[in-house]
Amino acid sequence: MTGNPLSGHTAANHASAMTGSGVFTDSLEDGEHITSPSLTNMLEGVHGNGIMLEEDTAGTASIRDNPEDLPGVCEQVTNTYTVRIVGGHAVLDGVLYKFAGGPGSSQDVELQTSSHHARQGSHTSTSNYSALSSGQEALIVVYVSTNTAEECITWEMGTPVATSSNTYPTTPSAFLSTPLASLDVKQSVVLAVLRVVYSASGGDLKLSISESNDKRVFVRPTPLYLSPVTSGAVGATTPVDIHTELDAFNQDTGNLSTSRFGALWQSFGSQIASTTAGDSAKDVLYYSGTHAARFTRSVFDRVLVSTATSIDITSADANILVLTPGGSFTITTSGPFPAGYVIEVQNLHASNTGTFALTNSTTDAIDDSAHATNGYARYVCTVSHATDPTFVRIGVF
């Protein structure tokens, strides 16, 4: 059955072609039984943990709207105690991992005491799990961990209950704190909660998969949509082009400027007095970080045109200067610049020359356009500093 990729989880949406005995049953619809991974997986998704679907960004992918065919689905195959997991990629603790062989592959996992995928098996031939007795049932959580030695697939079995007691089995929860004792990463994301019942022919744990309840959560970081940040009303083009303005965006001043965090946002271009900037009031992408001191710069090159004889620029201003100065000119810098920041200067005037401040006490001469250099110079910041960055000239053409 086609539908929203998440509908295998939210609406127990499955196809009649779903293989094996385990079918999607639990959902988030009113009146349905909700197991804990229905909620904990949502929290994992908010934290950024979940399956990365290539199908999400492939518009004509044939399976993008078939929940039972997408990475992470768990289906009973071969015998009553084996589950097949469709491979893919998942993000755990900020790192991308391949699970179940990756896209286009699958992993068959036996729910047995000897399974290397069992959380309590600890990669030995013995397990803390006991076989089901006649009339018992239990829940098994299948999840992605960072156990790369076993294709990043781990499972944990809960305490069995008597079916006749009309008590729904308890979902195991040890994995929520420690997916596997040998792993440094303590985060995980659940693929499915399997409901298993007693079966005399169900291997050494005497179980048969009766339900495979989808619990997958998908994370989708692209496309990344950016709403324009402005200190004005909706539709205004007043720029927020420096970290201090971002901190003062609303009535309660924030603390980005004094933190170790970086920030990326879209706002608008601005221009220095006596200049013309082609991106003034147009979309500009800004990044703020720390290099000796907090700085903000545009992500892409920006152009400024000027006839002024004195220009002072910050890292948030344009970095390509096209000048036709009315006399001898000076270019200085103010505030912090990150190492690697490049400034290009093109002097179009045939006779007026100028200087660029390499430090707070040294300058470099910029020729006129009639000179062999054609009035062009390129500078790069080699030492970042809160107020006195160091620039070096790297290009003369």
C-alpha positions in Angstrom: 0.0 0.0 0.0 1.4 3.4 -1.0 1.4 6.4 1.3 3.5 8.7 3.4 6.8 6.8 4.2 6.1 7.3 7.9 2.6 5.8 7.6 4.0 2.3 8.3 4.5 3.7 11.8 1.8 6.3 12.2 -1.1 4.4 10.6 0.1 0.8 10.5 0.0 1.2 6.7 1.3 -2.0 5.0 0.8 -3.8 1.7 -0.8 -7.2 1.2 2.5 -8.2 -0.3 4.3 -7.8 3.1 6.2 -11.1 3.4 6.0 -13.5 6.3 3.8 -13.6 9.4 4.8 -10.3 10.9 2.6 -7.4 9.8 2.3 -3.8 10.8 -0.3 -3.5 13.6 0.4 -0.9 16.1 -0.1 2.7 15.0 -0.6 6.2 16.5 -4.3 6.3 15.5 -6.9 6.9 18.3 -7.7 3.7 20.2 -4.5 1.9 19.2 -2.0 0.4 21.6 1.2 2.6 21.7 4.5 1.0 22.8 7.3 3.2 24.2 9.4 3.3 21.0 6.4 5.2 19.4 7.5 8.1 21.6 11.2 7.6 22.2 11.9 7.3 18.5 10.3 10.7 18.0 12.7 12.2 20.6 15.6 10.5 18.8 14.5 12.2 15.6 14.4 15.6 17.3 17.9 14.9 18.4 18.9 14.1 14.8 19.0 10.3 15.0 17.1 8.4 12.4 17.2 6.8 8.9 18.5 8.9 6.0 16.4 8.2 3.0 17.9 8.7 -0.4 14.4 8.2 -1.7 13.3 11.4 0.0 15.4 13.4 -2.5 14.8 11.2 -5.5 11.5 12.5 -7.0 10.8 9.5 -9.2 12.1 6.7 -7.0 9.7 3.8 -7.4 9.5 2.9 -3.7 9.6 6.4 -2.1 5.9 6.1 -1.1 6.0 2.4 -0.2 6.7 2.1 3.6 7.2 -1.6 3.4 10.0 -1.3 0.8 12.0 1.5 2.4 15.3 1.0 4.4 14.8 -0.3 7.9 11.6 -2.3 7.3 11.6 -5.6 9.3 9.9 -8.6 7.7 9.7 -12.2 8.9 11.3 -14.6 6.4 12.7 -18.2 6.0 11.3 -19.4 9.4 9.2 -18.1 12.2 12.2 -16.7 14.2 14.1 -14.9 11.4 13.6 -11.3 10.5 15.0 -9.6 7.3 16.0 -6.0 7.6 16.2 -3.8 4.5 19.6 -2.0 4.5 20.2 1.7 4.5 22.0 4.5 6.3 21.2 6.0 9.7 22.5 9.0 11.7 23.6 8.2 15.3 25.2 10.8 17.5 26.0 13.0 14.5 27.7 10.3 12.5 26.4 8.4 9.4 26.4 4.6 9.6 25.5 1.9 7.1 23.1 -0.7 8.6 22.0 -4.1 7.3 24.5 -4.0 4.4 23.4 -0.5 3.3 21.1 0.5 0.4 20.2 -2.3 -1.9 21.1 -5.0 0.6 19.4 -6.7 3.5 20.3 -8.6 6.7 18.7 -11.7 8.0 18.8 -11.9 11.8 17.9 -15.0 13.7 16.2 -14.4 17.1 18.2 -17.1 18.9 20.4 -17.3 21.9 23.4 -17.6 19.7 22.7 -14.4 17.8 25.6 -12.0 17.7 23.0 -9.2 17.3 21.3 -9.8 20.7 21.9 -7.1 23.2 22.5 -9.5 26.1 24.3 -12.0 24.0 27.5 -10.1 24.3 28.9 -11.9 21.3 29.0 -15.3 23.0 27.1 -18.5 22.6 25.1 -18.0 25.7 22.3 -15.5 26.3 20.3 -14.2 29.3 17.1 -14.9 27.3 15.0 -17.9 28.1 12.8 -19.8 25.7 9.1 -19.0 25.6 6.8 -21.5 27.3 3.5 -22.6 25.8 0.9 -19.8 26.0 3.5 -17.0 26.4 4.3 -14.0 24.2 6.9 -11.2 24.3 8.1 -8.1 22.6 11.5 -7.7 20.8 12.9 -4.3 19.8 15.1 -4.3 16.7 17.2 -1.2 16.5 20.2 0.4 14.8 23.2 0.8 17.0 26.9 1.6 16.2 27.8 -2.1 16.4 29.5 -2.0 13.0 30.9 -5.5 13.6 27.3 -6.8 13.2 26.0 -4.5 10.5 24.8 -2.0 13.1 21.8 -4.2 14.0 21.0 -5.1 17.6 17.9 -6.6 19.2 16.6 -6.9 22.8 13.8 -9.1 24.1 11.4 -8.1 26.9 9.9 -10.2 29.7 7.4 -12.8 28.4 3.8 -12.8 29.7 1.0 -15.3 29.5 -1.3 -14.6 26.6 -4.3 -15.8 28.7 -3.7 -13.0 31.2 -4.8 -10.4 28.6 -1.7 -8.4 29.6 0.2 -6.7 26.8 3.9 -7.6 27.0 6.3 -5.0 28.3 8.7 -3.4 25.8 12.3 -3.9 26.8 14.1 -0.7 27.7 17.7 -1.3 28.6 18.7 -0.3 25.1 17.5 3.3 25.8 20.4 3.8 28.1 23.0 1.3 26.7 22.4 -0.2 23.2 25.3 -2.6 23.8 27.7 -2.6 26.7 30.8 -2.8 24.4 29.8 0.4 22.5 31.0 3.9 23.2 28.0 5.5 21.6 24.9 5.2 23.8 22.4 6.4 21.2 20.2 4.2 19.0 17.1 4.3 16.8 14.4 1.7 16.7 13.4 0.0 13.5 10.5 -2.2 14.7 8.9 -3.8 17.7 8.3 -7.5 17.0 5.5 -9.3 18.8 6.4 -13.0 19.2 4.4 -15.9 20.5 5.3 -19.4 21.5 6.0 -21.9 18.8 7.5 -25.4 19.5 9.4 -25.2 16.2 10.6 -21.6 16.8 14.3 -22.3 17.4 15.9 -22.4 20.8 13.8 -19.4 22.0 10.6 -21.2 20.9 9.1 -18.1 19.2 7.2 -17.1 16.2 6.9 -13.6 14.9 3.3 -12.5 14.8 3.6 -8.8 14.3 6.3 -6.5 13.0 5.3 -3.0 14.2 7.1 -0.3 12.3 8.7 2.4 14.5 11.1 4.0 12.0 11.9 7.7 12.1 13.4 9.4 9.0 15.6 12.5 9.1 15.9 14.7 6.2 18.4 17.5 6.3 18.1 18.7 2.7 16.9 20.8 1.1 17.5 23.2 3.9 15.0 26.0 3.7 16.2 29.4 5.1 13.7 32.1 6.1 15.2 35.6 5.7 16.3 37.1 9.1 15.5 40.8 9.3 15.1 43.2 12.2 12.1 44.6 10.4 8.6 43.3 9.5 7.9 40.4 7.2 9.1 41.4 3.7 11.5 44.0 5.0 15.1 43.9 3.8 16.8 45.4 6.8 19.9 43.2 7.2 21.0 41.2 10.2 24.6 40.8 9.1 26.6 40.4 12.2 26.4 38.2 15.3 25.6 41.1 17.7 22.5 41.9 15.7 21.5 38.3 15.7 21.8 38.2 19.5 19.7 41.4 19.7 17.1 40.0 17.2 14.3 40.0 19.8 13.7 41.9 23.1 15.8 39.4 25.1 19.5 39.6 24.1 21.0 36.2 23.2 24.5 34.8 23.9 25.8 33.5 20.6 28.5 36.1 20.6 30.0 34.7 23.8 29.5 31.0 23.0 31.5 28.4 21.2 28.7 27.8 18.7 28.7 28.6 15.0 25.6 29.9 13.2 24.4 30.1 9.6 21.6 32.3 8.5 20.1 34.1 5.5 19.6 37.9 5.6 20.3 40.8 3.2 23.3 42.6 1.9 24.3 46.0 3.2 26.8 48.5 1.9 29.4 50.9 3.3 28.7 54.7 3.0 30.0 56.2 -0.3 29.9 52.8 -2.0 27.6 50.7 -4.1 26.9 47.0 -3.4 25.2 44.9 -5.9 23.7 42.7 -3.2 22.4 45.6 -1.1 18.9 44.5 0.2 19.4 41.2 -1.7 19.7 37.7 -0.2 23.0 36.9 1.4 24.1 33.9 3.4 26.1 34.6 6.6 28.2 32.5 8.9 29.4 33.3 12.3 32.2 31.5 14.1 35.3 32.1 16.3 38.9 32.6 15.2 40.6 34.3 18.1 37.4 36.3 18.4 33.8 36.0 17.2 33.4 37.1 13.6 30.6 37.1 11.0 31.2 36.8 7.2 29.2 36.1 4.1 29.6 32.6 2.8 30.0 33.7 -0.8 32.0 36.5 -2.4 30.4 39.9 -2.4 31.3 42.9 -4.6 31.5 46.6 -3.6 32.0 49.5 -6.0 33.3 52.8 -4.8 34.9 56.1 -5.7 35.8 56.9 -2.1 39.3 57.6 -1.0 38.9 56.0 2.5 37.3 52.6 3.0 37.1 50.7 6.2 35.8 47.2 6.0 34.7 44.4 8.4 34.5 40.7 7.8 30.7 41.1 7.3 31.2 43.5 4.4 31.9 42.8 0.8 35.4 41.2 0.1 35.8 42.2 -3.6 36.5 45.9 -4.0 36.2 47.5 -7.4 37.5 51.1 -7.1 37.7 54.3 -9.1 39.0 56.6 -6.4 38.9 60.4 -6.6 42.4 60.6 -5.3 45.0 58.7 -3.3 43.1 56.1 -1.3 43.4 53.9 1.8 41.8 50.6 2.7 41.7 49.5 6.4 40.1 46.7 8.3 38.2 46.8 11.6 37.5 44.0 14.0 38.2 40.3 13.7 38.8 38.4 10.5 39.2 34.7 10.3 42.4 33.2 8.9 41.9 32.4 5.2 39.6 35.4 4.6 40.5 36.8 1.1 40.1 40.4 0.0 40.5 41.3 -3.7 41.1 44.9 -4.8 40.8 46.2 -8.4 41.8 49.8 -8.9 40.4 51.1 -12.1 41.8 54.6 -11.9 44.6 55.3 -14.4 46.8 57.4 -12.0 45.5 57.4 -8.5 47.1 54.8 -6.2 46.4 53.7 -2.7 47.4 51.4 0.2 46.0 48.4 2.0 46.5 47.9 5.7 48.3 44.6 6.3 48.5 45.1 10.0 47.7 48.1 12.3 51.1 49.5 11.5 52.1 48.3 8.0 50.6 48.9 4.6 50.9 47.5 1.0 50.9 49.7 -2.1 48.1 49.3 -4.7 49.1 50.6 -8.1 47.0 52.3 -10.7 45.5 50.6 -13.6 48.2 51.8 -15.9 50.8 49.9 -14.0 52.0 46.4 -14.9 49.8 45.0 -12.1 46.7 46.5 -13.8 45.8 47.9 -10.3 45.0 44.4 -9.0 46.0 43.0 -5.6 44.8 40.0 -3.5 45.2 39.7 0.2 44.6 36.8 2.7 44.3 36.9 6.4 47.1 34.7 7.9 46.6 35.5 11.5 43.2 36.1 13.0 42.9 38.6 15.8 40.2 40.4 17.8 41.2 43.8 16.5 44.5 43.5 14.6 44.5 40.7 12.1 47.4 40.2 9.8 47.1 40.1 6.0 49.6 39.0 3.4 49.5 39.9 -0.3 49.3 36.7 -2.4 48.4 37.9 -5.9 49.8 40.4 -8.3 48.8 40.2 -12.0 
